[in-house]
Every structure is written in structure tokens, then in C-alpha cells.
Amino acid sequence: MIPVLSLKRGEINDRHRKAYTDYFDTVYRYVLGLSRDGCVADEITQETFFKALKNLNTFKGQCKLSVWLCQVAKNCYFTYLEKEKRKGALPDEASSTTESLEAAFVSKETPCRFIRSFTTLQSKTADTPAPG
């Protein structure tokens, strides 16, 4: 079941409903991956759609709508982290998320590059006759 978005009456049109229905799960899963907390993911996803749907007319179509929504969600999440950090409500691991997000991506990408390189090397080696 998709949660109800609270905009003022008359502000939601078919385009808004379609965006919300089509991309709610995508945005929620993205934020859940960032936050690792279902309650935070719910809150940030609601805030994301509230902000995005209010400004849907600014979407220029230079990327997929899902990408744009996830960018809005990321910005909402980082704003949330900053607010929580100022309140002192974040555990050490969560407060370091903003600094380590890029490092985590790079560290996850490195094994992928290694595997691709290894696979390429392995296929080239398989085509080369053994010395004899």
C-alpha cells in the first residue's frame, strides 16, 4: 500500500499521481539503502515527494524522472543528517555517512573493476596457446 501524500486539495493532478505511484518504491528503496532505517526511509521518501511534486514543473527531462527523484531524496537525506547531527541525535556511524558515501562507492566499485579486468585477462589467456 502506498502512503497518502499530503498536498493541498486541488494541487495533485494525474501527472503527480503517476509519478508518485510509479516511483514511490524506487525512491523508498534508494533512501532505505542510504539510511538503513525503515522509519527514516518513510519520512525522507514522503518529504522527497512533497518537495518534488511541488516542483515537478521544474523537471527539464534531461535525465530519467526516477534519477531526478533520487537526487531530491539524496538531498533530503543529507539535510536530515545535518539536522540530526546538530541535535546530537546520530550515532557515530550514521553521522559519518555523508563523508564516507563516496568512499564506500569507490570501495565497492574497485572489486567490480578487478573482476572485469580479471575476466578479460582470463579470456585473453584462454585464447593464447600454452608454451611448450
C-alpha positions, 0 to 999 in steps of 0.5 A: 500500500502506498502512503497518502501524500499530503498536498493541498486539495486541488494541487495533485493532478494525474501527472503527480499521481503517476509519478508518485505511484510509479516511483514511490518504491524506487525512491523508498528503496534508494533512501532505505539503502542510504539510511538503513532505517525503515522509519527514516526511509518513510519520512525522507521518501514522503518529504522527497515527494512533497518537495518534488511534486511541488516542483515537478514543473521544474523537471527539464527531462534531461535525465530519467524522472526516477534519477531526478527523484533520487537526487531530491531524496539524496538531498533530503537525506543529507539535510536530515543528517545535518539536522540530526547531527546538530541535535546530537541525535546520530550515532557515530556511524550514521553521522559519518555517512555523508563523508564516507558515501563516496568512499564506500562507492569507490570501495565497492566499485574497485572489486567490480573493476578487478573482476572485469579486468580479471575476466578479460585477462582470463579470456585473453589467456584462454585464447593464447596457446600454452608454451611448450 
